[in-house]
Amino acid sequence: MPPAPQSAPQKPLARLPWKNLLFGAALPVAAMLAAFLLGAVVLLALRVNPFTAYASIFSGVFGSLSGFTQSLVKATPLLLVGLGICIAFRASMINIGAEGQIILGALGATAWSLAFRDLPGWLLLPGALVASFLAGALWGFVPGLLKARFRVNEILSTVMMNAIALQLMNLLIRGPLIDPAGVAAGTYLAQSERLPESVWLLRLIPQTLLHTGSLLAVGLAVVVYIFLWRTTIGFRIRAVGLNPDAARYAGINVPGYQALSLTLAGGFAGLAGAVEVMGVHHRLLEGITSGYGFSGIVAALFGGLHPLGLIPAAWLFGSLLVGADKMQRAVQVPSALIDTLLGLVVLFVVGSAYLSRQWAARREIALSKQGKESEG
Amino acid sequence: MTLPEPKQKHIQRIEMRDIVKRFPGVVANNKVNLQINAGEVHALLGENGAGKSTLMRQLYGLYRPDEGQILVNDKPQVFHSPADAILAGIGMIHQHFMLVPTLSVAENVALGLQSSHEPLLDLQNVSQRIEKLSQAYGLKVEPDAYIWQLSVGEQQRVEIIKALYRGAGIIILDEPTAVLTPQEVNDLFVTLKRMTSEGHGLVFISHKLHEVMAISDQVTVLRDGQSMGTRPAKGVTRDEMVKMMVGREVKPLAPQPVQTGEVCLQISGLRAAGDRETEALRGVDLNVHAGEILGVAGVSGNGQRELAQCLAGLRKVTGGRILLNGQDITQASLQERMAAGQSYIPEERMRDGAIREFSVQENLFLRDHAASAFTNGIFLHFARMAARTREVIQQYSIKAPSAETPIKNLSGGNIQKLIMARELSRQPKALIAAQPTRGVDIGATEYIHQRLLEQRANGTAILLISEDLDEIRTLSDRVAVMYEGQMMGILSRDEASVETIGLMMAGVAAT
């Protein structure tokens, strides 16, 4: 064996990650443009000028302070849910249960805030966040345990947990948690009492909904990044996700870390629920999830299942939600069209992810060839 | 596909001219020329990934060449599928047999062929022809036996009969000896000689030099997709062949005897179930001393894999005990075994040993990331990990562009070196090495062998499980032969001749 040239082959590779990153970012954007192009055809069929329609999306988000802040407000739960999806996915666990976990988180935050309303704010508010995290985590832990112990498919169990969570919320906000004011007025609205002001998340800009939850979410994205790539637990979660056999051989408790990843995913979705209750509505009401549990999955995919990639991805989806809403009002298209448009985006993004994997595989072969040649 | 009732095709010669086959980013065959003549065994020699199988797959119609021509009896032919190749008189015996286990020999042979009484089967007719072929070529086969009842050697004979039945004039054998005992190899060679004397041309794909020298008339060596030339086998020495294969000289190892110490790894009455609920280990007794390499030989599937997994802690032990320096580790976890001083090189390198997407560094710390030197319990200590990785890359001459390169970009040999580095740098007291050089090129094999011998000199007890008899015989101080979940016996270095080991591998006790 001749002594290995250690430095020579470094050149072609050193440049590559940047190219990869750029490529990784360009692809979803291209996919989105393609979706809009196809959406334009649908708009034309409805005799709507696509330029006006798309312009209304753009101006809906960037045309006013309230539109812009709204996009951030909607991005916040998407980001939090997406972080959880991302952790689970890194362990190769598919969490479809974010809807239910959001509900549990919202329930946890509400119940805590109402039960301990006399506590000082500096204790009540963090306590509510912790309660929501734990409640959501519980909803992730159950499928995690089922997976670890009985190999129950987590996709099925998390979906079922959604149904349970929904009925649990329906029960509670019509029963123990129902707003006493509604009862007194005889309306019996299915919503909770208004939360004490001390747990309201601070509004960052007056007259808008933008609240500190958004900052929390961005901060947590960084935390999750560090968690996954800098800690021993994150290392093991990634090892389990990439190759459970090798992880097992390395002495890692594979089912345990799978369960842990689902539990953490639930916790983050739970926080999303808390943010909605404490930052936006200030009470628990029906439809609290707004479908964030599902669109969060899409945002996570869009962000390349990377905590930092998720930040722009979540904001993009938040903007789409706001913009689409504005477009609907501006050009009078049926709301189903908005869903179609979002669906197209999802389709193209998923399709582009497939393409990018194929291209990556090809580049890899070329690269490994280069690598092997330079060994010679 | 249904093919008509075949007749023996007379192929005088097949020529492959300037064959080029590219895969994304790789030129698997680059202007390769090959001429196969009737009545000859033509050996195709080369390391893993040299392009032997790719070349033959093009001849058998599984791939289409990007450039170049295939001429059968001087006439250009294009094979769109194996059916075309079979019609032209080409047969292939794959490394993994293409037989249906629940069907009989005759049914397997008739599979895909047109019957003389369509739509009814004519198995009797088929059986008669099989018997004729089996007599003519000395291939003992029972037409009514079911495939699942047959040994690997017998199944291989069925594959050969299948090819002959289809009238193959030229037959490609892809590493046919890999699954056989030495005696079965001898039987196979007798058959092959018989076939060439009947006018068949054979292509013998192999990387085992002594077999190539024993059987072939012509040798073509491939290296990195290119032909290094064709020579008559009689005129080439072993060293010349190695040089053609590897591109440089490789000296054979001559391990010096070392002083062996106390018993380190003590295995007594070990029992475990296999994957199919049958008992894979039926009371294994072995003692491995410090400073000794104990080789475990055996035909694949006699419990070697399960033995390695039990020792590693990956398979449940149902009986018996494993002691490591007196400490009972029978039920210990993987981490506990590691802490007790046992290292393990797994058989399935890419499945169990490493994570493709992880970097060199991450793979290096796959098992040791929790060690106090590299973590404070929560955060990984990257600077120290990186420093250690640089050290190890240097020390084990792992050829990687950088510590951050995902290992899927490394060659098999370098990945194995990385795994060796991880397992050896722990200074283990006992090392289980399962098939450490399988699928690894000659250069890396040589390196891995040297490292194993070094470790032996350092006083590690090494259990070497391998299906490569040469490897076992070169490295081992003692050889244990495994048969049907038990040790047939343990031989000293001097007793461990190929013949003796071969007999024991076939279940015949040493006398």
Interface residues (C-beta under 8 A of the other chain):
Chain A: M1 P3 A4 Q6 P9 Q10 P12 L13 A14 R230 T231 T232 I233 F235 R238 A239 L242 N243 D245 A246 A247 R248 Y249 A250 G251 A361 R362 R363 E364 I365 A366 L367 S368 K369 G371 K372 S374 E375
Chain B: F23 P24 G25 V26 A312 L314 S333 L334 Q335 M338 Y344 P346 E348 R351 D352 G353 A354 I355 R356 E357 F358 E362 F365 L366 R367 H369 A370 T375 G377 I378 F379 L380 F382 I393 Q394 S397 I398 K399 A400 P401 S402 T405 K408 N409 L410 S411 N414 G443 E446 Y447
